[in-house]
């Protein structure tokens, strides 16, 4: 991707940006049509992406649906809605955070990014052996070479920042971090932000990564902010209604204050951990206020305080929503009171698009771990009239608040046009004056024309109107896909037997005139409206095929008396073989056995403690395998320590080359174990030989440019000697480590291979300080 600053000329018609032509300029202005007109500056862009905040948690949304005053108070977000535009049908790409955030950053549906849920990068297995469905394997991170929003804005001359929660990198101690994906300012491993002027790790007050959200130790009645000492963590501010200090919003303001005078526009992706659980607050004053407002005594016990589906009845959660709104107010106050050096005579707010949204729908419940009601479930928020909440692709799990204020957006507007967070990528490009790039393969639409009242429909870059929006969540809860088109929504349950669901559900959310019909998804019309069912089902199935969407497997080894139909035809594994860097699995074929229709090799390159630093989880990846004559074959990726073939038969059953225990049968650390539970994972040798082959190629390329290859040659010879010995973890892991170190030290294509850069840890990279 080029790094030149190419910007597009804009003209202004009645204060609205219109795309005119393409050009490359050296500053951050867009020439206007008239010679006497003032230049139009590229706007600043701020997205406040909250965590788990529900559609009805924002007061103006609650009022719109209930015609009543809410318990939660959000005056600052409400003021943004009054000054800008509120979308009533905004959607997250997924009902949980990791896939939603990855989709937002990449401008693509989760089915396209491959990040499908929050537990990626692990060997796929049944949650329990009596489960009929098995989650597919899926990645825990976006590919490092996937262009994200920040890449495009940086090319257009923007300074970029990501603040706080990321949750779309890998499982290895936070890597890849926002800095690894290309943000100018953010945190790396540690996590430590990369500007010493703004982040001093010795200052425990300002360098508190989680800030005011940080969970309280012990229980949620211990650790309230109580000190007025300005140097104390969470110090109370008597000039701000005794609000506790928050290092996260403070850092964001200090960053904007620093970069505002650098002559460039800025993009800030502000991602607080509010209002994700644990449900607690350090703001005792707000907790007392909401207890009184709800008519409940201030808690004397840290246990259960709210029932399920009881409206806005959890005072802890109310205080958390209140804190989010306060953070929004702090950011807005800075923008409204700070002069804009790029735009003399104006404040920053005059040329800034600022948005508030959530990464998924509101969490309805969580387990009580302490005190009264321990072991039961507590109500968190209530998404009514929407059905369901976080984790589900019911409306309550995927519909989110979305409010935008900025130049050209009329005050007090409300839109009923459906939008999605994946639309932000092309929309930000349009805000920055960047010409559409088909090579990015974006799934979203530029909705800036809708925001500026130039259009009332969303269009793709080819000019076609978007009619349908898709969702794909193939994990056990909910193991379903959905399509929203017009006022209709169809849900396809991938494993209906798991939860006693029907295969297909069809709901009319809105009437033809746009009025509300069935937001609660209470009336399944699949049988009574077969034409609409088949239309939407066909669209969803075409989408899944086009994106090659990962689907759940069926479990052929369920415990109990009943087996799924077709389980008796599942081919058995006959033999595991390897030859140099190739690995094979031979399985039954013919003779009444189902055909194997899909094969992939799951592998890890850090399946040894010798390759993992402290708090560094094993992470798995996948490569395709070929099928022929009852044998699946793959080349071991360089440095593979362990591998497992995953085969799918024609009836959708899973066959693995070696038994993989269920989570419930894998012990206390079931979510993290992988290679240690495998009896035969093609351990070490094929991956070492593959890495040796890569090193030999690197050496050859380095010699062509007269680089010093002595150290690499020594490492190759040592590794070749190890590969001739019986497999033992220590010598093989150390040989891999040393080879990677010497390959990466050279300027050769092999050093830049993704498999050579999966982790950034001392042990895995072979840094000499490691003993």
Protein Blocks (a to p, Z undefined) as FASTA:
>chain_A
ZZbdcddddddeehiacdfbdcddfbfcdcdfblkbccdddddddddddehiafklpmkl
mmmmnopacfbdcfklmmmmmmmccdfbbccfbfbfklmmmmmmnopafklnopabfkgh
iacddfbfkbfbdcddddfbdcfklccfklmmmmnopacddehjeolacfeooiacfkln
opabdcdehiacfbfklocfklmmlmgfklmmlccehiakeoiafbfbfkbghiacfkng
opacdfklmmmmmmmmmmmmnopacddddddfbfcdcdddfblklmmmmmmmnopacdfb
fbdfbdehebjabfklmmmmmmmmmmmmmmmmmmmmpccfklghiafklmcccddddfbd
cdfbdcdfehjhihiacdfbdcbfbecdehiacfklmgccdddddehiaghiacfbdcdf
klmmmmmmmmnopacdfklopabdcfklmmnopacbdcdfkopacfbdcdddfbfbloia
dddehjbccdddfblmlnopafbdcddfbafkopafblnopaccklmmmmlmmmmmmmmm
mmmmmnopacddddfkbgcjbdcehklmpccdfbdcdehjbccddddeejhiacdfbdcd
dddfklcfklccehiacdddddddddeehiacddddehiabdcdddddfkopacdfbdcd
dfklnojklmmgcklmpfbgoghklmmmmmmmmmmmmmmmmmmnopafklmmmmmmmmmm
mmmpccdfklmmmmmmmmmmmmmmpccfklmgmklmmbccfklnopaklZZ
